[in-house]
Amino acid sequence: MRQNLYDTPHLTWVRAERYCELSGEPLSTIRNRVSQGIWVQNLHFKRITERALVVNLDAITDWFNHQPHFTTRHEMREG
């Protein structure tokens, strides 16, 4: 069972793999956001080794809250 992100003690930085466990997002999505420059180094993520990343939960939450809402086809028909 997936743990709720907010059921954990407040941490700012967590390993990307732990973020994926909590959020349900695949690691490939995180790596794409990093490689495409969607997430900013030292704000949203830091590299701790050549392949290992830690992510800033506060900055990612803020980034997520500013993303546009995705409208589904169902919502478009109703609206």
Phi and psi restraints in degrees (range 20) as a CNS / XPLOR table:
assign (resid 1 and name C) (resid 2 and name N)
       (resid 2 and name CA) (resid 2 and name C) 1.0 -74.6 20.0 2
assign (resid 2 and name N) (resid 2 and name CA)
       (resid 2 and name C) (resid 3 and name N) 1.0 136.5 20.0 2
assign (resid 2 and name C) (resid 3 and name N)
       (resid 3 and name CA) (resid 3 and name C) 1.0 -80.1 20.0 2
assign (resid 3 and name N) (resid 3 and name CA)
       (resid 3 and name C) (resid 4 and name N) 1.0 145.8 20.0 2
assign (resid 3 and name C) (resid 4 and name N)
       (resid 4 and name CA) (resid 4 and name C) 1.0 -73.0 20.0 2
assign (resid 4 and name N) (resid 4 and name CA)
       (resid 4 and name C) (resid 5 and name N) 1.0 135.9 20.0 2
assign (resid 4 and name C) (resid 5 and name N)
       (resid 5 and name CA) (resid 5 and name C) 1.0 -55.2 20.0 2
assign (resid 5 and name N) (resid 5 and name CA)
       (resid 5 and name C) (resid 6 and name N) 1.0 -33.8 20.0 2
assign (resid 5 and name C) (resid 6 and name N)
       (resid 6 and name CA) (resid 6 and name C) 1.0 -93.6 20.0 2
assign (resid 6 and name N) (resid 6 and name CA)
       (resid 6 and name C) (resid 7 and name N) 1.0 3.7 20.0 2
assign (resid 6 and name C) (resid 7 and name N)
       (resid 7 and name CA) (resid 7 and name C) 1.0 -89.2 20.0 2
assign (resid 7 and name N) (resid 7 and name CA)
       (resid 7 and name C) (resid 8 and name N) 1.0 3.9 20.0 2
assign (resid 7 and name C) (resid 8 and name N)
       (resid 8 and name CA) (resid 8 and name C) 1.0 -103.7 20.0 2
assign (resid 8 and name N) (resid 8 and name CA)
       (resid 8 and name C) (resid 9 and name N) 1.0 157.0 20.0 2
assign (resid 8 and name C) (resid 9 and name N)
       (resid 9 and name CA) (resid 9 and name C) 1.0 -58.1 20.0 2
assign (resid 9 and name N) (resid 9 and name CA)
       (resid 9 and name C) (resid 10 and name N) 1.0 150.6 20.0 2
assign (resid 9 and name C) (resid 10 and name N)
       (resid 10 and name CA) (resid 10 and name C) 1.0 -65.9 20.0 2
assign (resid 10 and name N) (resid 10 and name CA)
       (resid 10 and name C) (resid 11 and name N) 1.0 118.9 20.0 2
assign (resid 10 and name C) (resid 11 and name N)
       (resid 11 and name CA) (resid 11 and name C) 1.0 -125.5 20.0 2
assign (resid 11 and name N) (resid 11 and name CA)
       (resid 11 and name C) (resid 12 and name N) 1.0 143.3 20.0 2
assign (resid 11 and name C) (resid 12 and name N)
       (resid 12 and name CA) (resid 12 and name C) 1.0 -89.5 20.0 2
assign (resid 12 and name N) (resid 12 and name CA)
       (resid 12 and name C) (resid 13 and name N) 1.0 -47.5 20.0 2
assign (resid 12 and name C) (resid 13 and name N)
       (resid 13 and name CA) (resid 13 and name C) 1.0 -112.0 20.0 2
assign (resid 13 and name N) (resid 13 and name CA)
       (resid 13 and name C) (resid 14 and name N) 1.0 130.0 20.0 2
assign (resid 13 and name C) (resid 14 and name N)
       (resid 14 and name CA) (resid 14 and name C) 1.0 -134.9 20.0 2
assign (resid 14 and name N) (resid 14 and name CA)
       (resid 14 and name C) (resid 15 and name N) 1.0 156.5 20.0 2
assign (resid 14 and name C) (resid 15 and name N)
       (resid 15 and name CA) (resid 15 and name C) 1.0 -61.8 20.0 2
assign (resid 15 and name N) (resid 15 and name CA)
       (resid 15 and name C) (resid 16 and name N) 1.0 146.5 20.0 2
assign (resid 15 and name C) (resid 16 and name N)
       (resid 16 and name CA) (resid 16 and name C) 1.0 -57.0 20.0 2
assign (resid 16 and name N) (resid 16 and name CA)
       (resid 16 and name C) (resid 17 and name N) 1.0 -36.7 20.0 2
assign (resid 16 and name C) (resid 17 and name N)
       (resid 17 and name CA) (resid 17 and name C) 1.0 -63.4 20.0 2
assign (resid 17 and name N) (resid 17 and name CA)
       (resid 17 and name C) (resid 18 and name N) 1.0 -37.8 20.0 2
assign (resid 17 and name C) (resid 18 and name N)
       (resid 18 and name CA) (resid 18 and name C) 1.0 -68.8 20.0 2
assign (resid 18 and name N) (resid 18 and name CA)
       (resid 18 and name C) (resid 19 and name N) 1.0 -41.3 20.0 2
assign (resid 18 and name C) (resid 19 and name N)
       (resid 19 and name CA) (resid 19 and name C) 1.0 -57.7 20.0 2
assign (resid 19 and name N) (resid 19 and name CA)
       (resid 19 and name C) (resid 20 and name N) 1.0 -41.9 20.0 2
assign (resid 19 and name C) (resid 20 and name N)
       (resid 20 and name CA) (resid 20 and name C) 1.0 -63.8 20.0 2
assign (resid 20 and name N) (resid 20 and name CA)
       (resid 20 and name C) (resid 21 and name N) 1.0 -39.7 20.0 2
assign (resid 20 and name C) (resid 21 and name N)
       (resid 21 and name CA) (resid 21 and name C) 1.0 -61.4 20.0 2
assign (resid 21 and name N) (resid 21 and name CA)
       (resid 21 and name C) (resid 22 and name N) 1.0 -42.2 20.0 2
assign (resid 21 and name C) (resid 22 and name N)
       (resid 22 and name CA) (resid 22 and name C) 1.0 -74.9 20.0 2
assign (resid 22 and name N) (resid 22 and name CA)
       (resid 22 and name C) (resid 23 and name N) 1.0 -38.9 20.0 2
assign (resid 22 and name C) (resid 23 and name N)
       (resid 23 and name CA) (resid 23 and name C) 1.0 -91.6 20.0 2
assign (resid 23 and name N) (resid 23 and name CA)
       (resid 23 and name C) (resid 24 and name N) 1.0 -23.1 20.0 2
assign (resid 23 and name C) (resid 24 and name N)
       (resid 24 and name CA) (resid 24 and name C) 1.0 85.1 20.0 2
assign (resid 24 and name N) (resid 24 and name CA)
       (resid 24 and name C) (resid 25 and name N) 1.0 -0.4 20.0 2
assign (resid 24 and name C) (resid 25 and name N)
       (resid 25 and name CA) (resid 25 and name C) 1.0 -80.7 20.0 2
assign (resid 25 and name N) (resid 25 and name CA)
       (resid 25 and name C) (resid 26 and name N) 1.0 143.3 20.0 2
assign (resid 25 and name C) (resid 26 and name N)
       (resid 26 and name CA) (resid 26 and name C) 1.0 -74.5 20.0 2
assign (resid 26 and name N) (resid 26 and name CA)
       (resid 26 and name C) (resid 27 and name N) 1.0 152.5 20.0 2
assign (resid 26 and name C) (resid 27 and name N)
       (resid 27 and name CA) (resid 27 and name C) 1.0 -59.7 20.0 2
assign (resid 27 and name N) (resid 27 and name CA)
       (resid 27 and name C) (resid 28 and name N) 1.0 -31.7 20.0 2
assign (resid 27 and name C) (resid 28 and name N)
       (resid 28 and name CA) (resid 28 and name C) 1.0 -61.3 20.0 2
assign (resid 28 and name N) (resid 28 and name CA)
       (resid 28 and name C) (resid 29 and name N) 1.0 -34.1 20.0 2
assign (resid 28 and name C) (resid 29 and name N)
       (resid 29 and name CA) (resid 29 and name C) 1.0 -65.5 20.0 2
assign (resid 29 and name N) (resid 29 and name CA)
       (resid 29 and name C) (resid 30 and name N) 1.0 -42.2 20.0 2
assign (resid 29 and name C) (resid 30 and name N)
       (resid 30 and name CA) (resid 30 and name C) 1.0 -63.6 20.0 2
assign (resid 30 and name N) (resid 30 and name CA)
       (resid 30 and name C) (resid 31 and name N) 1.0 -47.7 20.0 2
assign (resid 30 and name C) (resid 31 and name N)
       (resid 31 and name CA) (resid 31 and name C) 1.0 -62.6 20.0 2
assign (resid 31 and name N) (resid 31 and name CA)
       (resid 31 and name C) (resid 32 and name N) 1.0 -35.5 20.0 2
assign (resid 31 and name C) (resid 32 and name N)
       (resid 32 and name CA) (resid 32 and name C) 1.0 -65.1 20.0 2
assign (resid 32 and name N) (resid 32 and name CA)
       (resid 32 and name C) (resid 33 and name N) 1.0 -43.1 20.0 2
assign (resid 32 and name C) (resid 33 and name N)
       (resid 33 and name CA) (resid 33 and name C) 1.0 -62.1 20.0 2
assign (resid 33 and name N) (resid 33 and name CA)
       (resid 33 and name C) (resid 34 and name N) 1.0 -36.7 20.0 2
assign (resid 33 and name C) (resid 34 and name N)
       (resid 34 and name CA) (resid 34 and name C) 1.0 -69.7 20.0 2
assign (resid 34 and name N) (resid 34 and name CA)
       (resid 34 and name C) (resid 35 and name N) 1.0 -51.5 20.0 2
assign (resid 34 and name C) (resid 35 and name N)
       (resid 35 and name CA) (resid 35 and name C) 1.0 -67.9 20.0 2
assign (resid 35 and name N) (resid 35 and name CA)
       (resid 35 and name C) (resid 36 and name N) 1.0 -29.3 20.0 2
assign (resid 35 and name C) (resid 36 and name N)
       (resid 36 and name CA) (resid 36 and name C) 1.0 -87.5 20.0 2
assign (resid 36 and name N) (resid 36 and name CA)
       (resid 36 and name C) (resid 37 and name N) 1.0 -0.8 20.0 2
assign (resid 36 and name C) (resid 37 and name N)
       (resid 37 and name CA) (resid 37 and name C) 1.0 76.6 20.0 2
assign (resid 37 and name N) (resid 37 and name CA)
       (resid 37 and name C) (resid 38 and name N) 1.0 15.1 20.0 2
assign (resid 37 and name C) (resid 38 and name N)
       (resid 38 and name CA) (resid 38 and name C) 1.0 -70.8 20.0 2
assign (resid 38 and name N) (resid 38 and name CA)
       (resid 38 and name C) (resid 39 and name N) 1.0 -40.9 20.0 2
assign (resid 38 and name C) (resid 39 and name N)
       (resid 39 and name CA) (resid 39 and name C) 1.0 -101.2 20.0 2
assign (resid 39 and name N) (resid 39 and name CA)
       (resid 39 and name C) (resid 40 and name N) 1.0 139.4 20.0 2
assign (resid 39 and name C) (resid 40 and name N)
       (resid 40 and name CA) (resid 40 and name C) 1.0 -94.7 20.0 2
assign (resid 40 and name N) (resid 40 and name CA)
       (resid 40 and name C) (resid 41 and name N) 1.0 131.1 20.0 2
assign (resid 40 and name C) (resid 41 and name N)
       (resid 41 and name CA) (resid 41 and name C) 1.0 -62.7 20.0 2
assign (resid 41 and name N) (resid 41 and name CA)
       (resid 41 and name C) (resid 42 and name N) 1.0 141.1 20.0 2
assign (resid 41 and name C) (resid 42 and name N)
       (resid 42 and name CA) (resid 42 and name C) 1.0 71.8 20.0 2
assign (resid 42 and name N) (resid 42 and name CA)
       (resid 42 and name C) (resid 43 and name N) 1.0 -4.0 20.0 2
assign (resid 42 and name C) (resid 43 and name N)
       (resid 43 and name CA) (resid 43 and name C) 1.0 -109.9 20.0 2
assign (resid 43 and name N) (resid 43 and name CA)
       (resid 43 and name C) (resid 44 and name N) 1.0 -60.6 20.0 2
assign (resid 43 and name C) (resid 44 and name N)
       (resid 44 and name CA) (resid 44 and name C) 1.0 -91.2 20.0 2
assign (resid 44 and name N) (resid 44 and name CA)
       (resid 44 and name C) (resid 45 and name N) 1.0 -29.6 20.0 2
assign (resid 44 and name C) (resid 45 and name N)
       (resid 45 and name CA) (resid 45 and name C) 1.0 -150.1 20.0 2
assign (resid 45 and name N) (resid 45 and name CA)
       (resid 45 and name C) (resid 46 and name N) 1.0 159.8 20.0 2
assign (resid 45 and name C) (resid 46 and name N)
       (resid 46 and name CA) (resid 46 and name C) 1.0 -136.9 20.0 2
assign (resid 46 and name N) (resid 46 and name CA)
       (resid 46 and name C) (resid 47 and name N) 1.0 145.8 20.0 2
assign (resid 46 and name C) (resid 47 and name N)
       (resid 47 and name CA) (resid 47 and name C) 1.0 -89.9 20.0 2
assign (resid 47 and name N) (resid 47 and name CA)
       (resid 47 and name C) (resid 48 and name N) 1.0 128.8 20.0 2
assign (resid 47 and name C) (resid 48 and name N)
       (resid 48 and name CA) (resid 48 and name C) 1.0 -105.4 20.0 2
assign (resid 48 and name N) (resid 48 and name CA)
       (resid 48 and name C) (resid 49 and name N) 1.0 -17.8 20.0 2
assign (resid 48 and name C) (resid 49 and name N)
       (resid 49 and name CA) (resid 49 and name C) 1.0 -146.4 20.0 2
assign (resid 49 and name N) (resid 49 and name CA)
       (resid 49 and name C) (resid 50 and name N) 1.0 -177.0 20.0 2
assign (resid 49 and name C) (resid 50 and name N)
       (resid 50 and name CA) (resid 50 and name C) 1.0 -57.8 20.0 2
assign (resid 50 and name N) (resid 50 and name CA)
       (resid 50 and name C) (resid 51 and name N) 1.0 -36.4 20.0 2
assign (resid 50 and name C) (resid 51 and name N)
       (resid 51 and name CA) (resid 51 and name C) 1.0 -111.7 20.0 2
assign (resid 51 and name N) (resid 51 and name CA)
       (resid 51 and name C) (resid 52 and name N) 1.0 -17.4 20.0 2
assign (resid 51 and name C) (resid 52 and name N)
       (resid 52 and name CA) (resid 52 and name C) 1.0 -90.4 20.0 2
assign (resid 52 and name N) (resid 52 and name CA)
       (resid 52 and name C) (resid 53 and name N) 1.0 136.1 20.0 2
assign (resid 52 and name C) (resid 53 and name N)
       (resid 53 and name CA) (resid 53 and name C) 1.0 -122.0 20.0 2
assign (resid 53 and name N) (resid 53 and name CA)
       (resid 53 and name C) (resid 54 and name N) 1.0 148.7 20.0 2
assign (resid 53 and name C) (resid 54 and name N)
       (resid 54 and name CA) (resid 54 and name C) 1.0 -117.2 20.0 2
assign (resid 54 and name N) (resid 54 and name CA)
       (resid 54 and name C) (resid 55 and name N) 1.0 148.6 20.0 2
assign (resid 54 and name C) (resid 55 and name N)
       (resid 55 and name CA) (resid 55 and name C) 1.0 -122.6 20.0 2
assign (resid 55 and name N) (resid 55 and name CA)
       (resid 55 and name C) (resid 56 and name N) 1.0 150.1 20.0 2
assign (resid 55 and name C) (resid 56 and name N)
       (resid 56 and name CA) (resid 56 and name C) 1.0 -94.2 20.0 2
assign (resid 56 and name N) (resid 56 and name CA)
       (resid 56 and name C) (resid 57 and name N) 1.0 107.2 20.0 2
assign (resid 56 and name C) (resid 57 and name N)
       (resid 57 and name CA) (resid 57 and name C) 1.0 -61.4 20.0 2
assign (resid 57 and name N) (resid 57 and name CA)
       (resid 57 and name C) (resid 58 and name N) 1.0 -38.7 20.0 2
assign (resid 57 and name C) (resid 58 and name N)
       (resid 58 and name CA) (resid 58 and name C) 1.0 -65.2 20.0 2
assign (resid 58 and name N) (resid 58 and name CA)
       (resid 58 and name C) (resid 59 and name N) 1.0 -46.1 20.0 2
assign (resid 58 and name C) (resid 59 and name N)
       (resid 59 and name CA) (resid 59 and name C) 1.0 -66.8 20.0 2
assign (resid 59 and name N) (resid 59 and name CA)
       (resid 59 and name C) (resid 60 and name N) 1.0 -37.6 20.0 2
assign (resid 59 and name C) (resid 60 and name N)
       (resid 60 and name CA) (resid 60 and name C) 1.0 -68.6 20.0 2
assign (resid 60 and name N) (resid 60 and name CA)
       (resid 60 and name C) (resid 61 and name N) 1.0 -39.4 20.0 2
assign (resid 60 and name C) (resid 61 and name N)
       (resid 61 and name CA) (resid 61 and name C) 1.0 -62.0 20.0 2
assign (resid 61 and name N) (resid 61 and name CA)
       (resid 61 and name C) (resid 62 and name N) 1.0 -43.4 20.0 2
assign (resid 61 and name C) (resid 62 and name N)
       (resid 62 and name CA) (resid 62 and name C) 1.0 -63.1 20.0 2
assign (resid 62 and name N) (resid 62 and name CA)
       (resid 62 and name C) (resid 63 and name N) 1.0 -44.2 20.0 2
assign (resid 62 and name C) (resid 63 and name N)
       (resid 63 and name CA) (resid 63 and name C) 1.0 -59.5 20.0 2
assign (resid 63 and name N) (resid 63 and name CA)
       (resid 63 and name C) (resid 64 and name N) 1.0 -47.4 20.0 2
assign (resid 63 and name C) (resid 64 and name N)
       (resid 64 and name CA) (resid 64 and name C) 1.0 -60.5 20.0 2
assign (resid 64 and name N) (resid 64 and name CA)
       (resid 64 and name C) (resid 65 and name N) 1.0 -43.0 20.0 2
assign (resid 64 and name C) (resid 65 and name N)
       (resid 65 and name CA) (resid 65 and name C) 1.0 -65.0 20.0 2
assign (resid 65 and name N) (resid 65 and name CA)
       (resid 65 and name C) (resid 66 and name N) 1.0 -19.3 20.0 2
assign (resid 65 and name C) (resid 66 and name N)
       (resid 66 and name CA) (resid 66 and name C) 1.0 -99.1 20.0 2
assign (resid 66 and name N) (resid 66 and name CA)
       (resid 66 and name C) (resid 67 and name N) 1.0 5.6 20.0 2
assign (resid 66 and name C) (resid 67 and name N)
       (resid 67 and name CA) (resid 67 and name C) 1.0 -81.0 20.0 2
assign (resid 67 and name N) (resid 67 and name CA)
       (resid 67 and name C) (resid 68 and name N) 1.0 144.8 20.0 2
assign (resid 67 and name C) (resid 68 and name N)
       (resid 68 and name CA) (resid 68 and name C) 1.0 -65.7 20.0 2
assign (resid 68 and name N) (resid 68 and name CA)
       (resid 68 and name C) (resid 69 and name N) 1.0 151.2 20.0 2
assign (resid 68 and name C) (resid 69 and name N)
       (resid 69 and name CA) (resid 69 and name C) 1.0 -72.5 20.0 2
assign (resid 69 and name N) (resid 69 and name CA)
       (resid 69 and name C) (resid 70 and name N) 1.0 133.7 20.0 2
assign (resid 69 and name C) (resid 70 and name N)
       (resid 70 and name CA) (resid 70 and name C) 1.0 -86.4 20.0 2
assign (resid 70 and name N) (resid 70 and name CA)
       (resid 70 and name C) (resid 71 and name N) 1.0 121.6 20.0 2
assign (resid 70 and name C) (resid 71 and name N)
       (resid 71 and name CA) (resid 71 and name C) 1.0 -91.8 20.0 2
assign (resid 71 and name N) (resid 71 and name CA)
       (resid 71 and name C) (resid 72 and name N) 1.0 125.5 20.0 2
assign (resid 71 and name C) (resid 72 and name N)
       (resid 72 and name CA) (resid 72 and name C) 1.0 -82.3 20.0 2
assign (resid 72 and name N) (resid 72 and name CA)
       (resid 72 and name C) (resid 73 and name N) 1.0 163.9 20.0 2
assign (resid 72 and name C) (resid 73 and name N)
       (resid 73 and name CA) (resid 73 and name C) 1.0 -60.6 20.0 2
assign (resid 73 and name N) (resid 73 and name CA)
       (resid 73 and name C) (resid 74 and name N) 1.0 -37.3 20.0 2
assign (resid 73 and name C) (resid 74 and name N)
       (resid 74 and name CA) (resid 74 and name C) 1.0 -61.2 20.0 2
assign (resid 74 and name N) (resid 74 and name CA)
       (resid 74 and name C) (resid 75 and name N) 1.0 -45.0 20.0 2
assign (resid 74 and name C) (resid 75 and name N)
       (resid 75 and name CA) (resid 75 and name C) 1.0 -65.3 20.0 2
assign (resid 75 and name N) (resid 75 and name CA)
       (resid 75 and name C) (resid 76 and name N) 1.0 -35.5 20.0 2
assign (resid 75 and name C) (resid 76 and name N)
       (resid 76 and name CA) (resid 76 and name C) 1.0 -66.0 20.0 2
assign (resid 76 and name N) (resid 76 and name CA)
       (resid 76 and name C) (resid 77 and name N) 1.0 -38.1 20.0 2
assign (resid 76 and name C) (resid 77 and name N)
       (resid 77 and name CA) (resid 77 and name C) 1.0 -68.7 20.0 2
assign (resid 77 and name N) (resid 77 and name CA)
       (resid 77 and name C) (resid 78 and name N) 1.0 -36.4 20.0 2
assign (resid 77 and name C) (resid 78 and name N)
       (resid 78 and name CA) (resid 78 and name C) 1.0 -77.3 20.0 2
assign (resid 78 and name N) (resid 78 and name CA)
       (resid 78 and name C) (resid 79 and name N) 1.0 -31.9 20.0 2
